[in-house]
Amino acid sequence: MRKGFLAAALLGIMATVFCTTAIPDMAEAKGDKFKVAGISAPEYRGTKSLYAIKDKFEAATDGKIELDVFPANQLGDYTQVFEEIRRGSIEMGLIFLPSQFDVMLEVGSLPFLGSTGEEMKKQLSPGSVVYNIIDKSLDKLGVKLLRLYGDGFIGVGIAKKPSNPTDPSADKDALIRVAPVAVYKETAEDMGFRTTNIPYADTYSAIQTGVCDGWIGGSSQINYLSFRDVIDYYIPYNCLFDQTAYIINKKLWESMKPEEQKALLDAVNVEADKSFADSTTEDLEFQKKLEGAGVEIIEVSDEERAALAEHIRATTWPKLAKTYGEETLEKIKKDL
């Protein structure tokens, strides 16, 4: 019996040794998997960009690192995802940058940083003052900025036609919903609108019931997809620009091999570079769709938009100096 127990024990030890030596080989063969969080629905081009990056990166690394994409807030809203990326429990994402950790992460939302997709590409790409501010702020938080992604210009969707809609200083005789962020409130009010804070989820019913006349905070695409049944006018002011950010946990980034970093950056850069031109094409496409749905587009000429930009930079930017600092705003102005 003792010999039988010894033989069984020996077999157990051998099995344990085999398992412990086999597991690392299996893990190495399988490779790493990065969870990638997205906030947009699967059909949005931002989400499609993540799948394009996944394909290019996995091909470049022979599948040794897999990007597992979770769109449509499946891993949580952007504030939660950002904190998880800081911790490393989510590796990567394409999300809005929450400003509760550093208000300077809002600086890319300054009104009239640019009036065209090409101008916004310059302001939100590596080498610009705005980009460097955001990059340094994220670095302090343990997050690596890969690139900023152009989601699109913002206009006003509204149920009644405003008075003097393109006059920068005229009263618009309209109440619109704004996000609870100073840059939105100050911009809208300095364009002549009265403003109110209403949760985004309640905005549709607020316009429908006349609690407010309209809202500012979305592109022509968002207005078409979510508000076309309650608005009668859309004004493409291009006063603000929505952007999201490709970010990755800083420690994870630093642990990657140089060739892996290059492969990921190459894939991200392709999608980020074309996002700004795509946003312009998409904006015009959805303006036509709004017209097809019976929403009138109130055109803003280049001259009128330039006058609006001059007015906002002279009137609104000084109010935002308390938030971002006068020196910072002066540097950005010189970079326009």
N, C-alpha and C positions, 0 to 999 in steps of 0.2 A: 504494500500500500504506500509506504514511504517513497519507494522508487517511482510509483505512479504519480504521486503528488509533485515530486521533483521534476518529472518529465513535463507535467502540465504547467508547472511554474516556468520552466525553461521556455516552453512554447509561448507562454504569455509574454515573457520578456522579449523574445525574438519578434513577436507581432508588434509590440510597442515600439521597438527600435525601428522596425520596417515602416510603421505609420509615421513616426516622427521624422524620418528621413524622406518619406515620400511626399508629405504635405507641402514643404517649401517648393519642391519641383512642380507640383500641380499649380500652386499659386503663381509661380513664375511663368508657367505656360499660359495661365489664364490672363495675366496682366492686371493693370490697375483699372478701376472704373471711377470716373468723376461724375458726381451728380451735378447737373446743370439746370438751374431754375430759370424759368421764364414767366412773365406775367401776362403775356398776350395769348389770345385764342390761337388754336393751331393754324387757322387760315390767314392770320396776320403775317405781314412780311418780316417783322421782327422775329417771330417764331421760326419762319422758314429760314431765316439767316442762321439760326442756331443749328438746324439740321444740315445746312450747307457746310458750316464750320465743322460739324461732327464728321461728315463724309471726307472732307479734305484732310483733316487732322489725323483721323484713323488710318487713312490711306498712307499718309506721310510717315506714320510711326508703325506701319505694318500691324496695326491693331493691338499693339502692346498696351496702349492706353485707350479705353473706351469712354466716350462721352454719352452719358445717359440723360437725355433731355426730358424735362418735366414742364410742359407749358401750362398756361392758364391758371397760375397761382396754386398748382397742385402741392407745392411744398410750403405754402403759406404766402401771405401778402409781402410786398417788397420790404417793409420794415422788419418783418420777422426773418425773411431770407437774408437780408443784409447782416443781421446779427449772427445768423448761422454761418455765413461765409467768413465773418471775422473769427469765429471759433474754429472753423474748419470742418464742421459737421455737414455742411454743404460746400462743395468745392468751388463752384463757379456759377455765374448767373448773368442774365441780361435784364436789368431792373432799373427802376427809378432810384435815384440816390436820396435816401432820407437825410434830413438836415438836423435831426435831433442831437446827433453827435458833434456836428460841426456845421454852423450856418453857412460857411463858405462853399459847401457843396451845392448851394442854391445859385451860385453866381452865374452858372450857364443859362439861367432863366431870366436874366436881365432883359427888360423890354427893348426891342429894336437893337439887339446886338448885330443884326443883319436883316435885310429884307428879301433876300433870295437864298435859295439852297446853297449856291456857291459861296455866298458871304458867310453863311452859317457853318459851312464846312471849314472855312478858314478859322473861324473863331473857336470851333470845337474840336480841332485836330492838334496833334502834337506840335509844339513850337509856339502856340499862342499863349498870351497871358492867362486867359481864362482856363485853358487846358492845364497849364502848369499849376495853377492854384488848386484845381480839383485833384490833380495827381498827387500833390504834396499832402493835401488834407487826407486823402485815402491812405496814403503810405503811413501816416501817423496812427491810423486806426487798424493797421495790420492787414490792409487790403491793397492788392495790386490792380491798378487801372490798366486794362488792355487797350480799350478805345471807347470813345463816345459814339453813340448811334443816333442818327437823325430820324426822329419819328414824324415830325411835321409841324407846319405853322398853325397857329391858333387864330381863330376868328370869333365872331359873335353870332350865335344862333338866336333868333328872336321872333316873337309872335306878332309884334306890331312894328311898323316902320319907324325908326328913330328920326327925330328932327335933325336936319343938317348932319347926316351920318358921316360925312368925310371931312367936316370942318373940325380941326383939332381942338379948338377952344370952345366950341358951341355946346350948349346944353342939349343933350339928346332926348330929354323928356322920357326916360325909360329906366326901369329898375331891373338889374340883371344879377344873377347869382355869380359869386366869385368863390374860389377856394380860400380857406382861412390862412392865406399866405400874403404877406405885405406886398410883394411884387405884383400880384394879381389885383388886389384892391386898389393900390395906388395908381396903377396903370389905367384901370377901367375908369376910375373917378377923374383922373387927369385928361381922359378922352371925352368927358362930359356925361358919363353914366352915373346914376345912383346905384349903390351896390347893397347886397345882402348876403349873409352867410347861411347857406342851406346845405345840408349833407348831399353829396353827389347822388346818392341813391334816391333822394326825394326830389331831385331837380325836375324830372319829367312831369311828375304830378303837380309840382309847384307852377310850372309854365302852363300846364293844361287847365288848372283851376284859377289862374290869374294871380296867384300869390306873388309871382314875379313875371316880368315880360320875356325874359330870355336868360342866356348864360354866356360866360366867357370861360374857356378852359379846354376846348376841344378843336380838333381839326375838322375839315369838311367831311372826312371819313367817319369820325365819331358822330358828327351831327347827322349824317345820313343813316348810319346804322342804328342809332339810339334815339334820335330826336326828330326825325323828319315828319312825324305825324302831329307834332305840337308846335313846330316853328313854321313861319311863313317867309322868313328872310334869313339869308346868311351873308355876313359881311366879312370878306377875307382880308382883315386888317394886316395879317402877318406881324402882329405886334409882339407876340411871344412865340417861343419855339420849344416844342416838346422834345426831350432827348432822354434816352436810357443809356446805361453803361454796361459794357462787358467787363466784369470784374472777376477776380480769382483770389483765393486765400494767399496771402503774401508768403507765408512759410512754405506752403505747397509749391508755389511758383519758384521759390529759391531752391527747392529740393529737386526740381526738374532738370534734366540734362539740357545743355545749351541747344542741341539739335531739336529737342522736344519743345523748348520755349520758342525757337524760331518757327517751327511748324505751326504752332498754335497762333503766334502773332501773324504769320503770313495769311492764315485762313481768316482771322478776325479782320485784318486790314482790308482785305478784298470786300468783305461785307460792309464794313464801316464806311469805306470810301464811297461806295455806290449808294449808300442809304440816303445821302443828301439829295442826289439827283432823283432817286426813286421817290423821295417825299414830294418833290415838285410835280412829277408826273402823276403821282397818286392824288395829290390835292386837286389838280385840274380834272382828273377822272371823276372824282366824287363830287366836285362842283356840278359837273354835267348830270350826274345821277340825282343830285338834289333838285336840279331844274326839272328833270324828268318826273320827279315826285311832286312837283308843284311848288317848290320853294324858289323864291326869286333871289338871284344873286345880285347884291348891290355892289357894283364894280368900284374898285379903288384904283385910280390911275397911279402911275409911277410918281408923278409930281405930288399928288395928294398924299401918297404914302411917305414920300420924303419929308413933306411938311409935318406929318404926324410924328415921324421919327425925330425930327429936330425939336419939336415941341416936347416930346416925352423925355428926351435926353436932357433938355434944359429944365424941365419941371419936375419930373419923377425921380431921375437919378440922384439929385441932391437929397431928396427925402430918404433914399436908400443908403446914403453915406453912413448913417448911424449903424446900419447893419453890416455893411461890407468894408467901411473905411474909405475916407476921401482919397487917400494915396492909391488904394487898389483901383478905385473907379477912374482915377486919372490915368493910370497905366493902361487900363482897358480902353479908354477913349483914344489914346495915342495909337493903339493897336487896331482900331477900327479901319 
